[in-house]
Amino acid sequence: MSEGTHSYYDWQVSTLMLAYDAVDPIARDDDARLEEREKAVAVELHKMVHETLPEDYKRNPSRDFPPAVVILLTKATLRRASEIVGLV
């Protein structure tokens, strides 16, 4: 995973984690629940990305995403965060 891809993934995880924290806060010292939530968010992101990606990127995962695909993923992430906090 490239540094840029890793940073983008971290942003997606952070965005969804913060959305969940807004509606269901977890104490910062509750490591077990935090780890559980982060794992659930990773699974949710995996599913969301595969639902969002155009077919040719699913068939060839080594291809870099052009800006248009990154925009699709960003919109999907922000839409999901909005759903979590009840804005949509």
C-alpha positions in Angstrom: 0.0 0.0 0.0 1.5 3.3 -1.0 1.9 6.1 1.5 -0.8 8.2 -0.2 -3.2 5.2 -0.2 -2.5 4.5 3.4 -3.1 8.1 4.4 -6.4 8.2 2.5 -7.5 5.0 4.2 -6.5 6.5 7.6 -8.7 9.5 6.7 -11.6 7.2 5.8 -11.3 5.3 9.1 -10.9 8.5 11.1 -14.0 10.0 9.5 -16.2 7.1 10.2 -14.8 6.6 13.7 -15.5 10.2 14.5 -19.0 9.9 13.2 -19.7 6.9 15.4 -18.1 8.7 18.3 -20.6 11.6 17.8 -23.6 9.3 18.3 -22.1 6.6 20.6 -19.0 7.8 22.4 -16.5 5.3 23.8 -14.2 6.2 26.6 -10.6 6.6 25.4 -9.4 4.0 27.9 -11.9 1.4 26.7 -9.3 -0.3 24.4 -11.5 -3.4 23.8 -14.5 -1.4 22.5 -12.3 1.0 20.5 -10.6 -2.0 18.8 -13.9 -3.6 18.1 -15.3 -0.4 16.6 -12.1 0.1 14.5 -12.4 -3.5 13.1 -16.1 -3.0 12.3 -15.3 0.3 10.5 -12.5 -1.5 8.5 -15.1 -4.1 7.4 -17.6 -1.4 6.6 -15.1 0.5 4.5 -14.0 -2.6 2.6 -17.6 -3.3 1.7 -18.3 0.4 0.8 -15.2 0.6 -1.4 -16.1 -2.6 -3.3 -19.7 -1.3 -3.8 -18.3 2.0 -5.1 -15.4 1.0 -7.3 -16.0 0.6 -11.0 -15.6 -3.0 -12.2 -12.3 -2.6 -14.0 -10.6 -1.4 -10.7 -12.0 -4.4 -8.9 -10.6 -6.8 -11.5 -7.2 -5.1 -11.4 -6.5 -3.9 -7.8 -2.9 -2.8 -8.6 -4.2 0.1 -10.8 -3.9 3.5 -9.3 -7.1 5.4 -8.8 -7.6 8.5 -10.9 -9.1 11.6 -9.3 -12.6 10.6 -10.5 -12.5 7.4 -8.5 -11.0 9.1 -5.4 -13.9 11.6 -5.7 -16.4 8.7 -5.8 -14.8 7.2 -2.7 -14.7 10.5 -0.9 -18.4 11.2 -1.5 -19.3 7.6 -0.4 -17.3 8.1 2.9 -18.8 11.5 3.6 -22.3 10.2 2.8 -21.8 7.3 5.2 -20.5 9.6 7.9 -23.6 11.8 7.4 -25.9 8.8 7.7 -24.2 7.7 10.9 -24.7 11.1 12.6 -28.3 11.4 11.2 -27.8 14.2 8.7 -29.1 12.0 5.8 
